Amino acid sequence: MIIEIRKYNRKVQTICERLIEASGWEIARPPAHPNLPTQQGGTIFLTRDELTKKYIGFCRIVNSPWGDIWIMEICVLPEYRRQGIATTLVDKVIKAAKGKVVIAWGVDKGPKLFEALGFRLSKAPVYFHHTN
Ligand SMILES: CC(C)(COP(=O)(O)OP(=O)(O)OC[C@H]1O[C@@H](n2cnc3c(N)ncnc32)[C@H](O)[C@@H]1OP(=O)(O)O)[C@@H](O)C(=O)NCCC(=O)NCCS
């Protein structure tokens, strides 16, 4: 599996939108807020198939105004699921966060994925990860 860490830009946005569409995911984003950089931007962890070089999944993170890292979207194409790709992506995010708290939003379909990586469910519908 190849993972590329890319800044969000028009080209990356198009790749991610195509992946969301191909995955059939009806994405539920947190409500828009003028002070929160959640709707766009941030950093994308993009995954490609090693053989075909095709893009097969991504995870988008943003730096929140409180100094932690938010996982805004994570998506893997259906034919590549249950092979540990999302787990690897989130693991890379945790390592890149270098001890900062990582919060995953809108994880209703992925509790086991996040719990297996040490995330705990908070009262709000998010998962958070402390490395300490
Ligand atoms: C959720 C998603 C990203 C998981 O991607 P993935 O690469 O298949 O995940 P992994 O292979 O790393 O799975 C890790 C663990 O998560 C859990 N898991 C993953 N998909 C699951 C599913 N559909 N139902 C129940 N548990 C699931 C399992 O415990 C799995 O471990 P296992 O395969 O050893 O049982 C993928 O299914 C997807 O893109 N879904 C649509 C988009 C979406 O809902 N994103 C938000 C998720 S919070």
The ligand as an SDF file (V2000), in Angstrom:
LIG
                    3D

 48 50  0  0  0  0  0  0  0  0999 V2000
  -15.2160    2.6070    7.5410 C   0  0  0  0  0  0  0  0  0  0  0  0
  -14.1630    2.3130    6.4560 C   0  0  0  0  0  0  0  0  0  0  0  0
  -13.2920    3.5390    6.2380 C   0  0  0  0  0  0  0  0  0  0  0  0
  -13.2910    1.1430    6.9680 C   0  0  0  0  0  0  0  0  0  0  0  0
  -12.2570    0.9230    6.0130 O   0  0  0  0  0  0  0  0  0  0  0  0
  -11.4620   -0.4700    5.9720 P   0  0  0  0  0  0  0  0  0  0  0  0
  -10.1800   -0.2440    5.2390 O   0  0  0  0  0  0  0  0  0  0  0  0
  -12.3390   -1.5380    5.4930 O   0  0  0  0  0  0  0  0  0  0  0  0
  -11.1800   -0.7080    7.5190 O   0  0  0  0  0  0  0  0  0  0  0  0
  -10.1830   -1.7770    8.1280 P   0  0  0  0  0  0  0  0  0  0  0  0
   -9.9630   -2.9040    7.1830 O   0  0  0  0  0  0  0  0  0  0  0  0
   -8.9720   -1.0820    8.6270 O   0  0  0  0  0  0  0  0  0  0  0  0
  -11.0630   -2.3280    9.3280 O   0  0  0  0  0  0  0  0  0  0  0  0
  -10.6500   -2.2220   10.6590 C   0  0  0  0  0  0  0  0  0  0  0  0
  -11.7260   -2.7700   11.5880 C   0  0  0  0  0  0  0  0  0  0  0  0
  -12.8460   -1.9010   11.5820 O   0  0  0  0  0  0  0  0  0  0  0  0
  -14.0400   -2.6750   11.7140 C   0  0  0  0  0  0  0  0  0  0  0  0
  -14.8570   -2.5020   10.5160 N   0  0  0  0  0  0  0  0  0  0  0  0
  -14.4570   -2.0100    9.3200 C   0  0  0  0  0  0  0  0  0  0  0  0
  -15.5110   -1.9760    8.4660 N   0  0  0  0  0  0  0  0  0  0  0  0
  -16.5790   -2.4540    9.1470 C   0  0  0  0  0  0  0  0  0  0  0  0
  -17.9460   -2.6650    8.8370 C   0  0  0  0  0  0  0  0  0  0  0  0
  -18.4500   -2.3800    7.6230 N   0  0  0  0  0  0  0  0  0  0  0  0
  -18.7640   -3.1790    9.7780 N   0  0  0  0  0  0  0  0  0  0  0  0
  -18.2770   -3.4880   11.0100 C   0  0  0  0  0  0  0  0  0  0  0  0
  -16.9870   -3.3040   11.3790 N   0  0  0  0  0  0  0  0  0  0  0  0
  -16.1520   -2.7970   10.4700 C   0  0  0  0  0  0  0  0  0  0  0  0
  -13.6130   -4.1010   11.8810 C   0  0  0  0  0  0  0  0  0  0  0  0
  -13.4490   -4.3830   13.2620 O   0  0  0  0  0  0  0  0  0  0  0  0
  -12.2820   -4.1030   11.1650 C   0  0  0  0  0  0  0  0  0  0  0  0
  -11.4160   -5.1160   11.5920 O   0  0  0  0  0  0  0  0  0  0  0  0
  -11.5430   -6.6080   10.9690 P   0  0  0  0  0  0  0  0  0  0  0  0
  -11.6480   -6.4780    9.4750 O   0  0  0  0  0  0  0  0  0  0  0  0
  -10.2930   -7.2810   11.4290 O   0  0  0  0  0  0  0  0  0  0  0  0
  -12.7880   -7.1790   11.5730 O   0  0  0  0  0  0  0  0  0  0  0  0
  -14.8300    1.8680    5.1360 C   0  0  0  0  0  0  0  0  0  0  0  0
  -15.7620    0.8420    5.4100 O   0  0  0  0  0  0  0  0  0  0  0  0
  -15.5590    2.9950    4.3940 C   0  0  0  0  0  0  0  0  0  0  0  0
  -14.9500    3.7120    3.6020 O   0  0  0  0  0  0  0  0  0  0  0  0
  -16.8720    3.1770    4.6730 N   0  0  0  0  0  0  0  0  0  0  0  0
  -17.6360    4.2380    4.0160 C   0  0  0  0  0  0  0  0  0  0  0  0
  -17.1940    5.5750    4.5190 C   0  0  0  0  0  0  0  0  0  0  0  0
  -17.4860    5.7500    6.0060 C   0  0  0  0  0  0  0  0  0  0  0  0
  -18.4840    5.2970    6.5540 O   0  0  0  0  0  0  0  0  0  0  0  0
  -16.5610    6.4710    6.6460 N   0  0  0  0  0  0  0  0  0  0  0  0
  -16.7120    6.8660    8.0090 C   0  0  0  0  0  0  0  0  0  0  0  0
  -16.2960    5.7810    8.8860 C   0  0  0  0  0  0  0  0  0  0  0  0
  -16.1930    6.3700   10.5060 S   0  0  0  0  0  0  0  0  0  0  0  0
  1  2  1  0
  2  3  1  0
  2  4  1  0
  2 36  1  0
  4  5  1  0
  5  6  1  0
  6  7  2  0
  6  8  1  0
  6  9  1  0
  9 10  1  0
 10 11  2  0
 10 12  1  0
 10 13  1  0
 13 14  1  0
 14 15  1  0
 15 16  1  0
 15 30  1  0
 16 17  1  0
 17 18  1  0
 17 28  1  0
 18 19  1  0
 18 27  1  0
 19 20  2  0
 20 21  1  0
 21 22  1  0
 21 27  2  0
 22 23  1  0
 22 24  2  0
 24 25  1  0
 25 26  2  0
 26 27  1  0
 28 29  1  0
 28 30  1  0
 30 31  1  0
 31 32  1  0
 32 33  2  0
 32 34  1  0
 32 35  1  0
 36 37  1  0
 36 38  1  0
 38 39  2  0
 38 40  1  0
 40 41  1  0
 41 42  1  0
 42 43  1  0
 43 44  2  0
 43 45  1  0
 45 46  1  0
 46 47  1  0
 47 48  1  0
M  END
$$$$
